[in-house]
Amino acid sequence: MNLLCRGRLKLLVASLTAVVLLTWLYLLAGNLEKTEERWRRQVEKEEEKKCDEPIFKCETEENVSLTNSQHVCTIKLRNMAALSVMSARDGRSLLLAPCVADTPASRVLERAVLESRVREVEEENRQIRLQLSQSQGTAVQPQDGNYGNQQWGASADTGPEDGDNTAEEKNNHTECPRSPTVQKCELIHVACVCAGHNASRDVVTLVKSVLFHRRNPLHFHFITDTVANRILSSLFQSWMVPSVQVSFYDADELKSEVSWIPNKHYSGIYGLMKLTLTKALPSDLSKVIVLDTDITFATDIAELWGIFRKFTDKQVIGLVENQSDWYLGNLWKNHKPWPALGRGFNTGVILLYLERLRRIGWEQMWRLTAERELMSMLSTSLADQDIFNAFIKQNPVLVHQLPCFWNVQLSDHTRSEQCYTEVIHWNSPKKLRVKNKHVEFFRNLYLTFLEYDGNLLRRELFGCPSQASPETVQLQAALEELDEDDQCYDFRRERLTIHRVHLYFLQYEYTPTKDDTDVTLVAQLSMDRLQMLEAICKHWEGPISLALYMSDAEAQQFLRYAQASEVLKNRKNVGYHIVYKEGQFYPVNLVRNVALKNTNTPYVFLTDVDFLPMYGLYDYLRKSVVQLDMAHTKKALVVPAFETLRYRLSFPKSKAELLSMLDMGTLYTFRYHVWPKGHAPTNYAKWRTATTPYKVEWEPDFEPYVVVRRDCPEYDQRFVGFGWNKVSHIMELDAQEYDLMVLPNAFMIHMPHAPSFDISKFRSSSSYRNCLNTLKDEFHQDLSRKYGSAALKYLTAQRNI
């Protein structure tokens, strides 16, 4: 019995002990599981934070003044599931485990491995940051990259050095744009084909956009017709931009090279001229950027120039892919474009390696291509672009594809939203009226340069001194001779100011007459007299030469006004010459001289824009020129001037009607009440009854409006603003022994207007009047030195006043 009790007692104790032990083990296991769960969650949170950070982050700092972007790259670690880095030290592959929530955190060994790998990747990341910062700050060799656009530029700009990149460099390649570097002060060559008045006006906007961003010296090469040559040579000569060279090449000499090619494009024969650049440009010029005139730059052209360094040994042409479906042949039924590689290429922006093109026989190759394709195509639709594409189709290894942002083509179906806006190409015939969802942004950028003050672009390049031209040296010497303490310094300084001049701002057509008696009306004006133009055109049917003193923005306002006016739009024999504003005075005689020197007729009628000539005066003057034998004698034909104080006037149709209005007080002799000496020598009393021309003598302050030969003396440009600008000119005509002949059946009427700013300054400023008197004395002295004793009468007359 005792034995049985002891056995049961031992069993009970063992059972209780087992229960206690099992309970303790259960509680201990639960506590460990909770501890491991907390540790695992903490590790997962830390890993998730790392997963959320991008491996490459590109930030863009927008330049507020324009849309030029400066890109800054920073590198951060992100989802390690996709990161495979080749160690630069030993070449081994380091594949990291994914950042996932179900990582078995209880395995201490794997956690240690994970931490070790993270530390290695962070070290690799640090090395990449160091290499990138060094390459951005000190690199000289071109950088790799797709220039910020994967779809269009993924295969573009992969130069010969790309094959040497390590796997690490490729896998850690950033999406941020990086441009090849250009040597400081390296000369960049730019070529354009420009013909006619409109293209000459368009190319100025292109040049402004290039000059605004540029940091390098530039050499522009213009292939021009006679019209564009005259306009642009005058413009650049007066612009005087430092570190800019300009060369012109006669397009007429190149026409025979391409005239055999039928072309349906609106650019005509000039749209084929880019094919001849290897022949047209100097033989020692190795490479050039070729641009259409309807291009606008939004970045430094040096970045485009730097892409030449990424050409392989065989590549000779750099082009952007065409951004329309033209060469795909699906625009309409039976659409058959010229052959092209894929979508083809657009030739609005071209990088030409001239040296290599000459070496491979470019001239013969494009000719053979054109002859072969013309047998089936019969003519080109897109001018040189068709021939370039057919050539590339046969020789694809010769082309280097540029990223699309170097030629954002604004046609109705452009793909511009996929590109950066480095270079804008208005390649649609609609130009600014193109239908595109981005056109408003592009138009604003274009208008910025269209109205930009070109005088602000006359800045020196920092660190790139340019050799001054003889004109610049002469101007600088003259400026140094001026005394800044002279009370008339501003007047003397104005005389030395070089104003930009854009001749023939609008379309101009003139056919010389057979009898050599034609007369051009010559006048000058500013924005506040613009309303007189239509009336003058109605009163004068002959040629007109007008010089307009305006800012860049005002010139564009005038352009819109002229294009909207039916009267002005239909007159092609009016030459509009823009003299751009600069300085504080109105350089009235300089502006007059611009209009005078750019006439094309043997005789000129020198007038002011606020006068309306009588109806039929043009024909009357041509007859008077013959009658008075002005071809063989020195005569100045005086047209009597009258004025009205009424803004609405029934213009007299004859001399008899004018005399009647004069008697009734509707009209007056010009300035009889404020400046009678200016026109009194005309002798209006005699004119009332005169039937034949009569001679009058010069008198002090006489300033009639006259008809003279085109080779007459120019206006003296020391007289600016108000006062003595016409008086001095008539005085010099008299010194050269011109006979002043009053025409008996001619007249002109001055229309009322608000006083000019300069006459207000004359009336209110005694120093202004004192300086004018000083300039008069100096003019008399110069006249005496020039014409000798014959000019003493002017000095005597002035002293007697």
PyMOL commands that set and color helices and strands:
alter all, ss='L'
color gray80, all
select helices_A, chain A and resi 2-51+80-82+108-138+150-153+160-164+167-171+196-213+226-239+251-253+255-258+268-280+301-310+326-328+354-359+362-377+384-394+396-398+404-406+416-418+431-433+439-450+454-457+470-481+489-495+527-539+552-564+566-569+588-597+617-627+655-664+676-678+680-682+684-689+727-735+757-764+766-800
alter helices_A, ss='H'
color red, helices_A
select strands_A, chain A and resi 56-62+69-75+84-86+93-95+188-194+218-224+244-250+288-291+295-297+317-321+345-352+399-402+408-409+423-425+501-502+519-526+544-550+574-580+603-606+611-613+635-639+641-643+668-669+694-696+705-709+739-742+748-750
alter strands_A, ss='S'
color yellow, strands_A
deselect
rebuild
show_as cartoon
